[in-house]
Amino acid sequence: MIDLEAFRHAALSFPGATEAPHFDKPSYRFRGKIFATCHAREHRAVLKLPVVAQSVFCAAPASPFCPVPGSWGAQGYTFVDLATVPAPMFRDALEQAYRHVAGTGR
């Protein structure tokens, strides 16, 4: 399980990443653009993934990833179940979200 402190530590490990509130949730940003939000009470996060990466992460049966409903999901916003996602998979997805927003690609 990824808890809030582990989430925060991972998100802030990227160069230039900052934490700021997004409504009542912590969000993680690069130059003001959100790449992740943590919904700790719901054991869920939202990552802004490239659409292709989103489709890969969501494709596996019983995946801890699923697109946010509607147009947000079509833009790459993706729910992550923090109670079930393996830590290495979470770290990979978080890094892809950061790189997508930071414009550094992979």
C-alpha contacts under 8 A as a table, 3 or more apart, distances in Angstrom:
res1	aa1	res2	aa2	distance
1	M	82	L	5.69
1	M	83	A	4.47
1	M	84	T	6.03
1	M	85	V	6.85
1	M	86	P	7.45
1	M	87	A	7.52
2	I	6	A	5.96
2	I	7	F	6.29
2	I	82	L	5.19
2	I	83	A	6.46
2	I	85	V	7.66
2	I	87	A	6.98
3	D	6	A	5.38
3	D	7	F	6.08
3	D	40	A	6.92
3	D	43	H	7.68
3	D	82	L	7.33
4	L	7	F	4.98
4	L	8	R	5.99
4	L	38	C	7.18
4	L	40	A	5.92
5	E	8	R	5.05
5	E	9	H	6.03
6	A	9	H	5.10
6	A	10	A	6.11
7	F	10	A	5.26
7	F	11	A	6.06
7	F	38	C	7.49
8	R	11	A	5.18
8	R	12	L	5.98
9	H	12	L	5.41
9	H	13	S	6.18
10	A	13	S	5.27
10	A	14	F	7.64
10	A	91	R	7.22
11	A	14	F	6.35
11	A	17	A	6.98
11	A	28	Y	6.46
11	A	36	A	7.82
11	A	94	L	7.17
12	L	15	P	7.71
12	L	17	A	5.27
12	L	18	T	6.28
12	L	19	E	7.42
12	L	28	Y	7.40
13	S	17	A	7.20
14	F	17	A	5.52
14	F	98	Y	7.62
16	G	30	F	5.95
16	G	31	R	7.31
17	A	28	Y	6.53
17	A	29	R	5.47
17	A	30	F	4.96
17	A	31	R	7.68
18	T	28	Y	5.60
18	T	29	R	5.27
18	T	30	F	6.47
19	E	26	P	6.62
19	E	27	S	5.64
19	E	28	Y	4.67
19	E	29	R	6.32
20	A	26	P	5.93
20	A	27	S	5.40
20	A	28	Y	6.49
20	A	29	R	7.53
21	P	24	D	6.34
21	P	25	K	5.69
21	P	26	P	4.71
21	P	27	S	5.65
22	H	25	K	5.25
22	H	26	P	5.93
22	H	27	S	5.65
22	H	37	T	7.70
25	K	37	T	6.70
25	K	38	C	6.26
25	K	39	H	6.20
26	P	37	T	5.82
26	P	38	C	5.80
26	P	39	H	7.72
27	S	34	I	6.47
27	S	35	F	7.74
27	S	36	A	5.75
27	S	37	T	4.22
27	S	38	C	6.49
28	Y	34	I	5.67
28	Y	35	F	5.98
28	Y	36	A	5.22
28	Y	37	T	6.16
29	R	32	G	5.41
29	R	33	K	5.02
29	R	34	I	4.25
29	R	35	F	5.58
29	R	36	A	7.13
30	F	33	K	5.28
30	F	34	I	6.61
30	F	35	F	7.24
30	F	98	Y	7.44
30	F	101	V	6.93
30	F	102	A	6.10
31	R	102	A	7.85
33	K	101	V	6.68
34	I	37	T	7.50
34	I	48	K	7.58
34	I	101	V	7.36
35	F	47	L	5.79
35	F	48	K	5.16
35	F	49	L	7.88
35	F	94	L	7.99
35	F	97	A	5.45
35	F	98	Y	5.46
35	F	100	H	7.89
35	F	101	V	5.97
36	A	45	A	7.04
36	A	46	V	5.57
36	A	47	L	4.50
36	A	48	K	6.36
36	A	94	L	7.45
36	A	97	A	7.22
36	A	98	Y	7.88
37	T	45	A	5.60
37	T	46	V	5.26
37	T	47	L	6.72
38	C	44	R	6.45
38	C	45	A	4.48
38	C	46	V	6.64
39	H	42	E	5.60
39	H	43	H	6.13
39	H	44	R	5.10
39	H	45	A	5.41
39	H	46	V	7.94
40	A	43	H	4.81
40	A	44	R	6.19
40	A	45	A	7.56
41	R	44	R	7.71
43	H	81	D	6.18
43	H	82	L	5.05
43	H	83	A	5.82
44	R	79	F	6.67
44	R	80	V	5.49
44	R	81	D	4.79
44	R	82	L	5.13
44	R	83	A	7.62
45	A	79	F	5.67
45	A	80	V	5.09
45	A	81	D	6.78
45	A	82	L	6.77
46	V	77	Y	6.40
46	V	78	T	5.31
46	V	79	F	4.62
46	V	80	V	6.12
47	L	76	G	7.89
47	L	77	Y	5.61
47	L	78	T	5.22
47	L	79	F	6.64
47	L	80	V	7.47
47	L	93	A	7.75
47	L	94	L	6.83
47	L	97	A	5.97
48	K	75	Q	7.90
48	K	76	G	5.44
48	K	77	Y	4.47
48	K	78	T	6.32
48	K	97	A	5.19
48	K	100	H	7.60
48	K	101	V	7.56
49	L	53	A	6.21
49	L	54	Q	5.73
49	L	76	G	4.89
49	L	77	Y	6.10
49	L	78	T	6.82
49	L	93	A	7.47
49	L	96	Q	6.38
49	L	97	A	4.63
49	L	100	H	6.56
50	P	53	A	5.27
50	P	54	Q	6.16
50	P	75	Q	7.84
50	P	76	G	5.51
50	P	96	Q	7.58
50	P	97	A	7.11
50	P	100	H	6.25
51	V	54	Q	4.95
51	V	55	S	6.33
51	V	74	A	7.31
51	V	75	Q	6.55
51	V	76	G	4.69
52	V	55	S	5.23
52	V	56	V	6.47
53	A	56	V	5.08
53	A	57	F	6.16
53	A	96	Q	7.86
54	Q	57	F	5.24
54	Q	58	C	6.02
54	Q	66	C	7.91
54	Q	67	P	7.24
54	Q	76	G	6.09
54	Q	77	Y	7.96
54	Q	78	T	6.77
55	S	58	C	5.21
55	S	59	A	5.91
56	V	59	A	5.28
56	V	60	A	7.64
57	F	60	A	6.89
57	F	63	S	7.21
57	F	65	F	6.08
57	F	66	C	7.92
57	F	93	A	7.96
58	C	63	S	5.83
58	C	64	P	7.51
58	C	65	F	5.00
58	C	66	C	5.28
58	C	67	P	7.35
59	A	63	S	7.00
60	A	63	S	5.18
63	S	66	C	7.37
64	P	79	F	8.00
64	P	80	V	5.56
64	P	81	D	4.98
64	P	82	L	7.69
64	P	84	T	6.20
64	P	85	V	5.42
65	F	78	T	6.57
65	F	79	F	5.58
65	F	80	V	4.65
65	F	81	D	6.53
66	C	78	T	5.65
66	C	79	F	5.28
66	C	80	V	6.79
67	P	73	G	4.71
67	P	74	A	7.55
67	P	76	G	7.09
67	P	77	Y	6.18
67	P	78	T	4.35
67	P	79	F	5.92
68	V	72	W	6.02
68	V	73	G	4.26
68	V	74	A	7.97
68	V	77	Y	5.71
68	V	78	T	5.18
68	V	79	F	5.85
69	P	72	W	6.59
69	P	73	G	5.41
70	G	73	G	5.66
70	G	74	A	6.63
71	S	74	A	4.89
71	S	75	Q	6.41
72	W	75	Q	5.23
72	W	76	G	6.78
72	W	77	Y	5.57
73	G	76	G	5.13
73	G	77	Y	4.69
73	G	78	T	6.18
74	A	77	Y	7.24
80	V	85	V	7.24
81	D	84	T	5.77
81	D	85	V	6.01
82	L	85	V	5.49
85	V	89	M	6.75
85	V	90	F	6.18
86	P	89	M	5.37
86	P	90	F	6.19
87	A	90	F	5.03
87	A	91	R	6.12
88	P	91	R	5.09
88	P	92	D	6.20
89	M	92	D	5.11
89	M	93	A	6.21
90	F	93	A	5.17
90	F	94	L	6.01
91	R	94	L	5.08
91	R	95	E	6.07
92	D	95	E	5.18
92	D	96	Q	6.24
93	A	96	Q	5.05
93	A	97	A	6.21
94	L	97	A	5.07
94	L	98	Y	6.20
95	E	98	Y	5.04
95	E	99	R	6.07
96	Q	99	R	5.10
96	Q	100	H	5.95
96	Q	105	G	7.78
96	Q	106	R	7.54
97	A	100	H	5.08
97	A	101	V	6.32
98	Y	101	V	5.34
98	Y	102	A	5.89
99	R	102	A	4.93
99	R	103	G	5.68
99	R	104	T	5.02
99	R	105	G	5.34
99	R	106	R	7.01
100	H	103	G	5.24
100	H	104	T	6.62
100	H	105	G	5.88
101	V	104	T	7.95
102	A	105	G	7.99
